[in-house]
Amino acid sequence: MIRFGTKPSTSTIKPYIRHCQNLDFNYPYVGQTRDLIDEGDAPRGFRLDRFLYPVGHGQKVFNAVTKAISQWEMFNHPMSELNYLNPEIKSGNTVVVVFGMMGLWTVNPARIIYEIENSRQQGKIKQAGFAYGTTMGHIAIGEELFHVDWNLETDEVNFRITVFSRPGSLLAWVGKPYMLYQQKRFRRMAAQAISTKCNRIC
């Protein structure tokens, strides 16, 4: 949803979320971020980004970041506004993220696809998080995995975002360089929000 002028109100957004709950994903590669964390290429026509932000060391930090992700803390900053009917992290739950700039507002629906609560690299990396994918109405097309890694060999804990995407509307195609800039800005702000929350808990 794209709006000009005033920011969409909660009374407008809530019915829109209900409507989006019944919409299909707007891309065919649902769940593929799971296989792109450490290696691999994005689906054809998509851009792949792997973002990593060091948060600290040890199980206490890992647990704090895990909790922060489950509470959607990566959206707790001025650039974005998260809206939902149910904040629970579970497959099938739909949320929308509102972005605004100079009187232009986009209301972007996405649906949770899967959670990760296991390890990889033969047990070397413990991980937690979840992925959501865009549905019809989002200005982009693709999938984003928010997760935390704890390297049991080095004890390092990193907040990570693994995402493949491409523009999904005429507005996004025309403003593609700006959209890429804003996506990078969002990831930095998301990481800072997670780190701030972790510091408060730890």
VENJOTA-V316824 format. One record per residue. N is the residue number from 1. RES is the residue in one small letter. NEAR is the number of other C-alpha atoms within 12 Angstrom. Layout:
((N:RES:NEAR) (N:RES:NEAR))
This chain:
((1:m:31) (2:i:28) (3:r:23) (4:f:16) (5:g:14) (6:t:15) (7:k:23) (8:p:28) (9:s:17) (10:t:18) (11:s:13) (12:t:18) (13:i:30) (14:k:24) (15:p:19) (16:y:30) (17:i:34) (18:r:23) (19:h:22) (20:c:31) (21:q:28) (22:n:19) (23:l:23) (24:d:23) (25:f:30) (26:n:28) (27:y:28) (28:p:18) (29:y:27) (30:v:30) (31:g:31) (32:q:30) (33:t:37) (34:r:34) (35:d:21) (36:l:24) (37:i:33) (38:d:22) (39:e:15) (40:g:18) (41:d:21) (42:a:27) (43:p:24) (44:r:15) (45:g:16) (46:f:22) (47:r:25) (48:l:29) (49:d:29) (50:r:27) (51:f:30) (52:l:27) (53:y:27) (54:p:26) (55:v:33) (56:g:28) (57:h:26) (58:g:23) (59:q:24) (60:k:20) (61:v:32) (62:f:37) (63:n:32) (64:a:33) (65:v:46) (66:t:39) (67:k:27) (68:a:36) (69:i:39) (70:s:28) (71:q:24) (72:w:33) (73:e:30) (74:m:39) (75:f:31) (76:n:26) (77:h:24) (78:p:18) (79:m:25) (80:s:29) (81:e:30) (82:l:31) (83:n:32) (84:y:30) (85:l:22) (86:n:22) (87:p:21) (88:e:19) (89:i:30) (90:k:20) (91:s:22) (92:g:27) (93:n:31) (94:t:38) (95:v:40) (96:v:43) (97:v:37) (98:v:33) (99:f:33) (100:g:24) (101:m:20) (102:m:12) (103:g:14) (104:l:18) (105:w:27) (106:t:34) (107:v:38) (108:n:40) (109:p:44) (110:a:45) (111:r:44) (112:i:35) (113:i:33) (114:y:27) (115:e:30) (116:i:31) (117:e:21) (118:n:20) (119:s:19) (120:r:20) (121:q:17) (122:q:11) (123:g:14) (124:k:17) (125:i:26) (126:k:30) (127:q:35) (128:a:35) (129:g:41) (130:f:40) (131:a:42) (132:y:43) (133:g:43) (134:t:43) (135:t:37) (136:m:30) (137:g:31) (138:h:40) (139:i:35) (140:a:40) (141:i:35) (142:g:42) (143:e:42) (144:e:42) (145:l:44) (146:f:46) (147:h:48) (148:v:49) (149:d:47) (150:w:38) (151:n:27) (152:l:22) (153:e:16) (154:t:16) (155:d:21) (156:e:26) (157:v:34) (158:n:39) (159:f:45) (160:r:38) (161:i:39) (162:t:39) (163:v:42) (164:f:40) (165:s:39) (166:r:33) (167:p:29) (168:g:28) (169:s:22) (170:l:15) (171:l:21) (172:a:24) (173:w:17) (174:v:14) (175:g:18) (176:k:21) (177:p:15) (178:y:16) (179:m:26) (180:l:23) (181:y:14) (182:q:21) (183:q:30) (184:k:21) (185:r:19) (186:f:26) (187:r:33) (188:r:25) (189:m:25) (190:a:36) (191:a:35) (192:q:29) (193:a:30) (194:i:42) (195:s:34) (196:t:23) (197:k:28) (198:c:32) (199:n:20) (200:r:13) (201:i:17) (202:c:21))
